[in-house]
Amino acid sequence: MLPRRQITARVRADTRSPRSRAVDTRVSTLRAKLGPDWIVTVRGIGCRFGHPG
């Protein structure tokens, strides 16, 4: 599982901007390519890779 803050830190140097939608955009793109079951959002924490089925 990857906390949102950690994902943002790896994507951008400025982690203080809570309005940045860069992580959300990338996750959405990955879901479109991989399917919705591969990336699971854990509310209040971040994302984790799921396993379809």
C-alpha positions, 0 to 999 in steps of 0.5 A: 500500500502506498500512502498518497503523501508518499506517491506525491513525494515521488511524483513531485518535489512540492508535497505541500500542495493538497490541491494537486490532482497529479496523482489522481490523474495518473491513477485514473489513467492506470485504471483505464489501462489496467482495469478498475480492479488492479488499483484499489483506493483505501479511503484516508490512506492512499492506493494499493494494487489489487488482484482481479478475481 
